[in-house]
Amino acid sequence: MATFNKFNCFVEDLAEKKHNLGSDTLTIALCAAANAPTASNTVLANLTQISYTNLSSRAVTTTSSAQTSGTYKLVLADLVLTASGSVGPFRYAVLYNDTAATDELIGYVDYGSDVTLASGETFTLDFDGSAGAITIA
């Protein structure tokens, strides 16, 4: 499983109430290797995305958003992207808050190499159902 990397701004954005992870619409942006996100990026406009013309919805479903004994866990349902024509290449899947005013960034996954989907192919973003996509202790 690829490692989730948070953007530096995410911690401050939480403290300043830019995210309500339990109810905001979280979405995936895809970037090619030549347009890699960096930890210092803050909003979606900082990224160069691929074309989504032939791609299914990128909205992520929140399964649960809760804390137990002072540890918060955000659990996201796996997202299956389906191509209806050629899509990509992309290497990075970026999670951002589509409800926030300027589409604040949360984190990203580096898949290690470019992925290109042909028509009818799928790609699954596998969010950790037991540890959660995000855990804050």
Secondary structure, 3 states (H helix, E strand, C coil): CCCEEECCHHHHHHHCCCCCCCCCCEEEEEECHHHCCCCCCCEHHHCCCCCCCCECCCEECEEEEEEECCEEEEEECCEEEEECCCEEEEEEEEEEECCCCCCEEEEEEEEEEEEEECCCCEEEECCCCCCCCEEEC
